[in-house]
Amino acid sequence: MVRFERLRGRPVLVLGRAGMDFYADPPGARADAADRFFACLGGSSGNIAAGLARQGVGAAILSSVSDDAVGRFVRGQLQGYGVDTAHLRVVAGEMRTSLAVTETRLEDTQTVIYRNDAADFHMTRDDVEAVDCAGFGALVLTGTALAAQPSREATLHAMALARAAGLPVVLDIDYRPYSWPSAGEAAQVYVQAAQAADMVIGNDEEFDVVAGGTGGQGLARSLAAEGRVAIYKLGARGSVTYDGERQFASGIFPVQAIKPMGAGDSFMAGLLAGLAAGRTLEQSVARGAASAAIVVRGVGCAPAMPTTAELDAFLAANRMTPAA
């Protein structure tokens, strides 16, 4: 059984991409017809780090950004949320920080991702080895960091160093097909990463990719049987958590969503913040689900992340649906 006591009182090291999100404004506007946009922090790891900080958990980011205005914007945004950017390296040259042009729309949402020679893919082993893992409570990473070199090797090295230092390692599969040469290569790398993790989180489609195309739920069960926690997300049907020999299903918190993005990042932040506060795994999964519900009804991802007080108020006023 995975233990998370180390999270209490220690910051979380979040590895992966942070970028800029550009939302067509006002909410409901289409990006191809908008004449103004709202900019905010984006990228799955950037969002998770911001979400943790909003819920009172110390967070540091391990990544790279470009030496330009967008990179400086991202650094400033992270610092504004209270995220430690000491391990956010600036890379010179033609590399660029990720940019997502998207919409606050629930149906037919258009999103254009700019990740040409992405700066975060240039994170190296040297970047990882410069971090003293002993001061952190956990290493959290998103799978996009595994999609290209040298970030892939650096990420796997970070996982090994974290485990050697006694940190629980949490992997959000976060499969983005456009980042990978092929689904087959993604499956091979993800299997290696999952075996080096203590907790693996993903939706049904992502677990299927890791399993080689089908059989994702069986893979989640087998990861748990080997001593890990696997959280198998099922969208509107909730999730199933496999923890060693036990499993439990969780529902969702129905809300009037205005966009589909950010739920997974907020789920991760709420889950880890719950564990850091000493709550049970069941309670923490519920707080993750509530955090996800709050984010999809707000503008932006990082800006919509709830504080602990906002999350507690939401939980007091709303009930989770029965588990499917």
N, C-alpha and C positions, 0 to 999 in steps of 0.2 A: 504494500500500500504506500502510495506517495505521501510524504509529509510536507506540509507547507508552513510549519512553525517558523522557519527561517525568514519568511516574509515580514513577520511582525517587527516593526521598528527599523527596517532597512529599506533603502530605495530599490527600485526595480530597474534593471538595465534592459532597454528596449532596442533591439537591433533591426535595422531595415530602413526602408525609404521614408523620407519626409519630403513633401513638395508643396506646390501652390495649387489650390483649387480656384477656378474662375467660374462663378455661377451667374448665369443670365439673370438679370434683375429687372423688374420685381419678380417674386416667386410666381411661377406659372408661365413666364416668358420663355419662348424658344430661343436657343442660342443662335440659330441661323437668322433670326429676325430681331434680336435684341440690339439696342443702341447703348446699353450700359451693362456693366458686370460688377459683381461683388467678389472680392478676393479674400481668401482665408487660408489658414494652414490646411494641408491635406497630406495624402500618403498614409497607408495603413499604420505604419509604425509611429509616424508623427501624431496621428489621431489617438492611438493607444496611449502614448506618453502623455498627451494633453489630458485625456480622459482620466488617467491615474492621478495626475496632479490636481485636477478639479475635485477628485474625491479624497484628497488629502494624503495620497501616497507619493513619496518621493520618487521621481523618475529621471533617468538620464538616457540620452539617445546616443547610439553608436552607429554612425553612418557618415556619408560624405555629401557635400553640396558643392555646386559650382561657384566659381569666383566671379560672381556677377550680381546684378540687382535682385534676381529671383532667389539666389542662394542666400543673400543677406536678408531678404524678406522672410524666408523660412526660419533662419536662425533667430531673427527678432521675434517672430511669432511664438516659437518654442519657448524662448526666454520669457515672453509675456505671460505664458501659462505657468511659468515656474519650473520648466524642464531644464535640467542641467545639460548644457551643450559643450562641455569640456572635451567630449569625445566625438564631436561633429567636425570632421576635417574638411577644409576647403581644398578642392582640387582645381588646379589651373589647366588651361587649354580649352579645347572645344567641347568638353563634357558639359552637359546641361542638367540642372535640377528638374525633376518631373513636374509637368504642368498638365492639369486636367481641366478641360473646358466642358462644363456640364450645365444641368438645369435643375431647378427645384420643381420637378413634375413627377407625378406617380406613374403616368401612362406614357409609353413611347418616349422614354427619357433618352435624349441624345447625349452621349459622352464621347469626347475626343481626347485621347491620351497622347501626350508628347513625351516619349522616352527614348529619343534618339541619342545613343551613346550616353545613357543615363549616368549621372554623377555618382549615384549610390552604388552602382555596379563596380565602382573603382575603389571600394573599401578593400583593404589588404590585411594580410596576417600581421604586419607591423602595427596597424591600427588596433587590432584585437589584442595584441600582446602588450600594448601600452596601457591597458585597462587593468586595474587591480580588482579582480573579481571578488576578493574576500570581503569587500565592503558592501556588497549587494545581497539582496534577499532572493533574487531570482533573475534568470535570463529569459526574456521573452523575444521571440523572433517571428517574423512573417516570411512565408515561403518564397515570396518574390525575390528575396535576397539570394536564393539558391539558383536562380535562373541563368546566371552568367558568371564568367570569371572576370576578375579575381575574387569577386564577392562570394562566390560559392565556396571556394576553398577557405576563405576567411571565416565564413559563417560556420562551417563544420568544425573549424579549429576553435572558434569561440564556444561552441557547444561542448567540445571536449575539455576545454579549460574550465568552463563553468562547472561541469560535473566533477572534475578533479578537485575543485574548491568547495564542493558540497552544496552548490546551488541547484534548486530544481529548475529544469529547462522546459519551457512551454513553447510549443510549436503551433502557430496558426497556419494551416496549410496555405490559405490565401493564393490559390492557383489562378493565375492570369495567363490564358493561352498565348496572348500576343507576346509575352516575355520569353517564351520557351521555343527552342528549335522544333520540338515534337513532344507529344503527350508521352511517348515511350521513354524519352530521356527524362522527362519530369518524373515519371513513376520511379525510375531507378534511383534518382537523387532523393526523392521524397522518402522512399523506403529507408535509405541510409540515415536520413535526418530523423525519421520517426523512431528508429531504433536507438538514437542518441538522445531522445527526449523523454521527459517524465510525464508530460501531458500533451496530447495531440487534439487539436480542435479543428473541425471543418464541417462543411455541409455534406449532404449525401453525394452530390456530384463530385466534390473534391475527394472524398474518400474512395469513390469509384476510380478516379484517375490514379490515385496512389496504388490501388489494388490491381491496376492494369486494365481497367475498363469496366469491370463489374465486380461485385462482391465487397463493396465498401463496408457494409455493416459487419460482415464476417471479419474483415480486417480490424475494425474497431474492437470487436470482441477479443480477437487474438492479441492485440496490443495490450488490452487490459489484463488478459490472462497471464501475460508476461510481467505484470507488476506496474503497468502504467495506468493513467487515467485517459480515457478517450471520450470526448464529447462530440456526439454525432447529431448535427443540427438538421432539422427537417422543415425549416421555413415556418409557414403558418401552423404547422402541426407541432411545433415546439422542438424538443430535443430529447435524446436518450444519452445518459451518462453511464459509462462502463467504468467501474472502479474495482479492479481485481475481480473477485468472484461475484460482486454485487452489481446491480444496475438499477437505475430509476429513471422514470420519464418525467419531463417537465413541460408545462404548457407555455403560453405566451400571454402578453398583456395587450389586448386589442386597443388600438388607438386610431385616430384619423390621421394617417400618414400623408405627408406631402412630397416625399421623395423616397426612393429605395436605398440610398447609399448611407453608409456609416453604421449600420446595425451591428455588423460583425466586430468592428473595432470597439464600439461602445460595450458590446457584450463582454469582450475580453477585459476591458477596463473595470467594469462592474464586478465581474467574476473575481479578478485578482484583488481588487480593493476589499471585497468581502472576505476573502481568505486572509488578507493582511490584517483584517480586524479581528481575526480569530473565529469567524463564522464557519458553520459546517459547509461541506461541499454542496449540499442541497440548497441551503440558504444562499450561498454565493452564486450558484447557477440562476436562482430566481432573481437576484439583484442584477446579474448580467442581462437577463431577459428584460427586466424593467428598464435598465439603462438603454438597451437597444430600442425599446418602444419610445422612449423620450426623444432619442436622436432623430428617428425617422419623421417625427412631427415638427421638427425645427429646421431652421435655415442653416446650411452648412453642416459639416461633420464635427470638427473640433469645437466651433462656437456653440454647438448644440449639446455638447457633453454635459451631463448634470453634475452639480456639486453633491456632496453627501446629503445636505439638507434637502435639496430638491428631490433627490432619489427617495429619501425617507418619506417626504410628503406625498410623492407619487404612489409609493407602496401602501401608505395609509389610506389613500383614496381609491385604489384600484385593486382588482383581484385577478389572479392568473386563471386562465382557462383550464379546465381539466386536461390532464395529460392524454394525448392521443394513444 
